[in-house]
């Protein structure tokens, strides 16, 4: 029999695995390792593959590549990083809004305590922080 984890390549493959194999074959073609006709045959076989062994056969004579070098993986990672950066930027805006409310509240309490409207000093921290966040938006450093 063999190792319980050793399936002999008989595990059925998913569409994502077929796509990763196709991406790897495209890289090999772009590198000049596969002629156009051979690339076309292997792509056809990759999309027709049913098991891991069939996909492994298509890549057997090509040099190994780190998974992070496959275009689909790079695109996924870049999309995840953009989403994380966007979420961080929105968190900065939420912090700005919360701090603004707090500072305006302090100013309001001071104005009520003195009986007249005090100088609106919160405009300085709120304004400067807001300008910084807007400049990030304009210059594209907000994760988009």
C-alpha positions in Angstrom: 0.0 0.0 0.0 2.1 2.9 1.0 1.8 6.1 2.9 -1.8 7.1 3.8 -0.9 10.6 2.6 0.4 9.2 -0.7 -2.5 9.3 -3.0 -0.5 8.4 -6.1 -1.7 11.6 -7.8 -5.2 10.2 -8.1 -6.8 13.1 -6.3 -9.1 15.1 -8.5 -8.0 18.7 -9.2 -10.0 21.9 -8.9 -10.4 24.6 -11.5 -8.0 26.8 -9.4 -5.3 24.1 -9.7 -5.8 23.9 -13.4 -5.6 27.7 -13.7 -2.3 27.7 -11.6 -0.9 25.1 -14.0 -1.9 27.1 -17.0 -0.3 30.2 -15.5 2.9 28.3 -14.9 2.8 27.0 -18.5 2.4 30.6 -19.7 5.4 31.6 -17.7 7.4 28.8 -19.3 6.3 29.9 -22.8 7.1 33.6 -22.0 10.6 32.5 -20.8 11.1 30.6 -24.1 11.0 27.1 -22.6 8.0 26.0 -24.6 7.3 26.4 -28.3 3.9 27.8 -29.2 2.6 24.4 -30.4 3.8 22.6 -27.3 2.4 25.3 -25.1 -1.0 25.0 -26.9 -1.0 21.2 -26.4 -0.1 21.5 -22.7 -2.7 24.2 -22.0 -5.4 22.0 -23.6 -4.2 19.0 -21.5 -4.1 21.2 -18.4 -7.8 22.2 -18.7 -8.7 18.6 -19.6 -6.8 17.2 -16.6 -8.8 15.3 -13.9 -6.1 14.3 -11.5 -3.0 15.8 -9.8 -0.8 13.3 -11.7 -2.0 14.6 -15.0 -1.1 18.2 -14.1 2.3 17.1 -12.6 3.2 15.4 -15.9 2.6 18.7 -17.7 5.1 20.5 -15.5 7.6 17.6 -14.9 10.3 18.9 -17.4 10.0 22.6 -16.3 12.1 24.1 -13.5 10.3 24.5 -10.2 8.9 27.9 -9.4 7.9 29.4 -6.1 4.2 29.7 -5.7 4.5 33.4 -5.1 5.9 33.8 -8.6 2.8 32.5 -10.4 0.8 35.5 -11.7 -2.5 34.4 -10.2 -0.9 34.2 -6.8 0.8 37.6 -7.2 -2.5 39.2 -8.2 -4.3 37.7 -5.3 -1.7 38.8 -2.8 -1.7 42.4 -4.3 -5.5 42.5 -4.0 -5.3 41.4 -0.4 -2.7 44.0 0.3 -4.8 46.8 -1.3 -7.8 45.7 0.8 -5.8 45.8 4.0 -4.4 49.2 3.1 -7.8 50.5 2.3 -9.2 49.2 5.7 -6.3 50.8 7.5 -7.0 54.2 5.8 -10.6 54.0 6.7 -9.6 53.3 10.3 -7.5 56.5 10.3 -10.6 58.4 9.2 -12.7 56.9 11.9 -10.0 57.9 14.5 -10.1 61.4 13.1 -13.9 61.6 13.4 -13.9 60.2 16.9 -11.2 62.6 18.0 -13.0 65.5 16.4 -16.2 64.8 18.2 -14.3 64.5 21.5 -12.4 67.8 21.0 -15.6 69.7 19.9 -17.3 68.2 23.0 -14.5 69.6 25.3 -14.7 73.0 23.6 -18.5 72.9 24.1 -18.2 72.1 27.8 -15.6 74.9 28.2 -17.9 77.4 26.4 -20.9 76.4 28.6 -18.8 76.7 31.7 -17.6 80.1 30.9 -21.0 81.3 29.7 -19.8 82.5 26.3 -18.4 80.9 23.1 -14.7 80.3 23.6 -12.2 80.5 20.7 -12.8 77.4 18.5 -9.3 75.9 19.2 -10.3 72.4 18.0 -10.0 73.6 14.4 -6.2 73.3 14.6 -5.8 69.6 15.4 -8.9 68.7 13.4 -7.9 70.7 10.4 -4.2 69.6 10.3 -5.1 66.0 10.7 -7.9 66.3 8.1 -5.5 67.9 5.6 -3.0 65.1 6.1 -5.7 62.5 5.4 -6.9 64.4 2.4 -3.4 64.7 1.0 -3.0 60.9 1.3 -6.2 60.5 -0.7 -5.1 63.0 -3.4 -1.6 61.6 -3.7 -2.8 58.0 -3.8 -1.1 56.8 -0.6 -4.4 55.6 0.9 -4.1 52.0 -0.3 -5.9 52.3 -3.6 
